Amino acid sequence: MTDALSTTEQQHLASLEHTIQAGLQTFRDTGAALAEIRDGRLYRATHATFDAYLERRWGFTRQHAGRLIQAAEVAQVLEPVGYTPDTEREARTPEVRAAARIVAELEPEQQQQVAKFLQATTGSEKPSTSQIKAVAEVVQQIDAHGTVEHPDTGEQVPFTDLPEQARMAVIRENVSTSTHERVQRQQGHIQASLEARNSTGKGGWTDWCMTYAQQHLTDDQELRITVKRDPSGNAKVQAAVVDAGSGQVIAAGERADWLKKAVMTLVEEVKA
């Protein structure tokens, strides 16, 4: 059963479909247009479901459309900090998605601060995802603490009270420290995955969860497996290591359709 669109919705649908038709090779425009059609149910006048619309109007599978939408969302998140994925495949790599996750947690003012620092220090039109993550984490931590050490006087002062040059100096110093700590964490995750692989239980993904939790989680960390419905109504599961107090994600796998895949993508994330 279909549901008629208003004149405004019909015009909006025509505009969005024109975007898709004209930009099938431009993943961001295509993915964003598909997301709007899905979220607004603009397909409902001619098709009962979004899946039917995708197949009959564009010859897309739900999986392909989902990849385009996900890639477009990642590109949109990273745009304020100066990173533009060149392809849909690049936008969906674990490194790019990990950078997008932390940038998405920042307020717009914080994103602007990250962008300013990257522009001033990287000397590149396109910063690396590791640079984005390092700076974003530092800006997030600075905001959480409220005050920082003044680079000239050593006194604790509100970060927002510092002049722009002093802010850059504070971020630069903390990025260096954060990078070192990240290397240490990565080494710990690698060791954890190796030990889990050699553990004496069943040796499967469930054993990995228990071994990792027992041997490597601190008292303020949790390994969470979360199941939620996506916008299409499908159940998705994600495994992640998080800080229990702040809720900050330390490592996360991809959202998946079943438990084993979700945990195995987390394994790959901590190994990386």
C-alpha positions in Angstrom: 0.0 0.0 0.0 1.4 3.4 -1.0 1.0 6.8 0.5 0.7 9.9 -1.6 3.4 12.7 -1.3 2.6 16.3 -0.9 3.6 18.7 -3.7 6.6 19.8 -1.6 7.7 16.3 -1.0 7.3 15.4 -4.7 9.5 18.3 -5.6 12.1 17.4 -3.0 12.1 13.8 -4.1 12.7 14.9 -7.7 15.6 17.1 -6.6 17.2 14.3 -4.6 16.8 11.7 -7.4 18.4 14.2 -9.8 21.3 14.3 -7.4 21.6 10.6 -7.5 21.2 10.4 -11.3 23.8 13.1 -11.9 26.2 11.9 -9.2 26.3 8.1 -9.3 30.1 8.4 -9.3 30.1 10.9 -6.4 29.5 8.8 -3.4 29.0 11.6 -0.9 26.1 13.3 -2.9 24.6 10.0 -3.7 24.8 8.6 -0.2 23.4 11.8 1.3 20.5 11.9 -1.1 19.7 8.2 -0.4 19.7 8.9 3.3 17.2 11.7 2.9 14.9 9.6 0.8 15.1 6.8 3.4 14.6 8.9 6.5 11.8 10.9 5.0 10.2 7.8 3.4 10.0 9.7 0.2 9.7 6.4 -1.7 6.4 5.6 -0.2 4.2 6.9 -3.1 5.5 4.3 -5.5 7.2 1.6 -3.4 6.2 -0.2 -0.1 9.7 -0.4 1.2 13.0 1.4 0.8 14.6 -1.8 -0.3 12.1 -2.1 -3.1 12.7 1.5 -4.2 16.5 0.9 -4.3 16.2 -2.2 -6.4 13.5 -1.0 -8.9 14.6 2.6 -9.2 18.3 2.3 -9.1 19.3 -1.3 -9.3 20.9 -1.0 -5.9 21.1 -3.7 -3.2 20.4 -2.6 0.4 24.0 -3.4 1.2 25.4 -1.2 -1.6 23.1 1.7 -0.6 24.1 1.3 3.0 27.8 1.5 2.1 27.1 4.7 0.2 25.2 6.2 3.0 27.8 5.3 5.6 30.6 6.7 3.5 28.7 9.9 2.9 28.1 10.3 6.7 31.8 9.8 7.4 32.8 12.4 4.8 30.3 14.9 6.2 31.7 14.4 9.8 35.3 14.9 8.7 34.7 17.9 6.4 35.0 20.5 9.2 38.5 19.3 10.1 39.7 19.4 6.5 39.6 15.7 5.5 37.8 14.7 2.4 37.9 11.0 1.4 38.5 10.6 -2.3 36.4 7.4 -2.7 33.6 5.5 -1.0 36.1 2.7 -0.2 38.5 5.1 1.5 35.7 6.6 3.6 34.8 3.1 4.9 38.3 2.0 5.9 38.7 1.4 9.7 41.2 4.3 10.0 38.9 6.9 8.4 35.9 5.6 10.4 37.8 5.7 13.6 38.8 9.3 13.0 35.2 10.2 12.2 34.0 8.6 15.4 36.0 10.9 17.6 35.4 14.0 15.5 31.7 13.3 15.7 32.0 13.5 19.5 33.4 17.1 19.4 31.4 20.3 19.6 31.5 22.5 16.5 33.9 24.9 18.3 36.2 22.0 19.2 36.1 20.9 15.6 37.2 24.4 14.5 40.1 24.2 16.9 41.2 20.9 15.5 41.0 22.3 12.0 43.0 25.4 12.9 45.8 23.3 14.5 46.0 20.9 11.6 46.1 23.7 9.0 48.8 25.4 11.0 51.1 22.4 11.7 50.7 19.7 9.1 51.6 21.6 6.0 49.3 19.4 4.0 46.0 20.0 2.3 44.8 16.7 3.6 45.8 15.7 7.1 46.3 12.0 7.9 43.7 10.2 10.0 46.3 9.6 12.7 46.9 13.3 13.0 43.2 14.0 13.2 42.7 11.4 15.9 45.6 12.7 17.9 44.5 16.3 17.8 40.8 15.6 18.4 41.6 13.5 21.4 43.7 16.2 22.9 41.1 18.9 22.3 38.5 16.7 23.8 40.7 16.0 26.9 41.5 19.7 27.3 37.8 20.6 27.2 37.0 17.9 29.8 39.6 19.3 32.2 38.6 22.9 31.7 42.0 24.4 32.5 45.5 23.9 31.1 49.0 24.9 32.1 50.0 28.2 30.5 53.0 27.6 28.2 54.8 30.7 29.5 53.9 31.0 33.2 53.1 27.4 34.1 49.8 28.5 35.8 46.5 26.7 35.4 44.3 28.9 33.3 41.1 28.3 31.3 42.0 27.1 27.8 39.6 29.6 26.2 41.5 32.5 28.0 44.7 31.8 26.1 45.5 33.7 22.9 45.5 31.7 19.7 49.2 31.2 19.6 49.3 29.9 23.1 46.4 27.5 22.4 48.4 26.1 19.5 51.4 25.6 21.8 49.3 23.8 24.4 47.7 21.5 21.8 51.1 20.7 20.2 52.7 19.7 23.5 49.7 17.5 24.5 49.6 15.9 21.0 53.2 14.7 21.4 52.3 13.2 24.8 49.1 11.7 23.5 50.9 10.1 20.6 53.4 8.4 22.8 50.6 7.1 25.1 48.6 5.8 22.0 51.6 3.8 20.9 51.8 2.2 24.3 48.1 1.3 24.2 48.4 -0.1 20.7 51.3 -2.3 21.8 49.1 -3.5 24.7 46.2 -4.3 22.4 48.5 -6.3 20.1 49.9 -8.3 23.0 46.3 -8.9 24.3 45.2 -10.3 20.9 48.2 -12.6 20.7 47.6 -13.9 24.2 43.9 -14.4 23.5 44.8 -16.3 20.4 46.9 -18.7 22.5 44.5 -18.9 25.4 43.4 -22.3 26.7 39.6 -22.1 26.4 37.6 -22.9 23.4 39.7 -20.5 21.4 36.8 -18.8 19.7 35.5 -15.3 19.7 33.6 -15.8 23.0 36.9 -16.9 24.6 38.6 -13.9 23.2 36.1 -11.6 25.0 36.6 -13.3 28.4 40.4 -13.5 28.1 40.7 -9.8 27.0 38.4 -8.6 29.8 40.1 -10.7 32.5 43.7 -9.9 31.5 43.6 -6.4 30.0 40.6 -4.3 31.1 41.3 -1.9 33.9 38.8 -1.3 36.7 37.3 1.7 34.8 37.0 0.0 31.4 34.3 -2.2 30.0 33.9 -4.5 27.0 30.4 -3.7 25.7 28.3 -5.5 23.1 25.5 -3.3 22.1 22.5 -4.2 19.9 20.4 -1.5 18.3 18.0 -1.1 15.4 19.3 0.9 12.4 17.1 3.4 10.6 15.8 0.6 8.4 14.6 -1.3 11.4 17.3 -4.0 11.2 19.1 -5.2 14.3 22.8 -4.3 14.4 25.4 -5.3 17.0 28.7 -3.5 17.9 31.5 -4.6 20.2 33.7 -1.9 21.8 36.1 -1.2 24.7 35.0 1.9 26.5 35.8 4.0 29.6 33.0 3.2 32.0 33.1 6.6 33.6 33.2 9.0 30.7 31.7 6.6 28.1 34.7 7.4 25.7 35.3 4.7 23.1 38.8 3.3 23.3 38.4 0.8 20.5 35.4 -0.3 18.5 34.5 -2.7 15.8 32.1 -2.2 13.0 28.4 -2.6 13.4 27.4 -6.0 12.1 24.4 -8.3 11.6 25.6 -11.0 14.0 27.6 -11.3 17.3 30.6 -13.1 16.0 31.3 -10.7 13.2 30.9 -7.7 15.6 33.5 -9.2 18.0 35.9 -10.2 15.2 35.9 -6.6 13.8 36.8 -5.4 17.3 39.6 -7.9 17.4 40.9 -6.5 14.1 40.6 -3.0 15.5 42.7 -3.7 18.6 45.2 -5.6 16.5 45.6 -2.6 14.2 
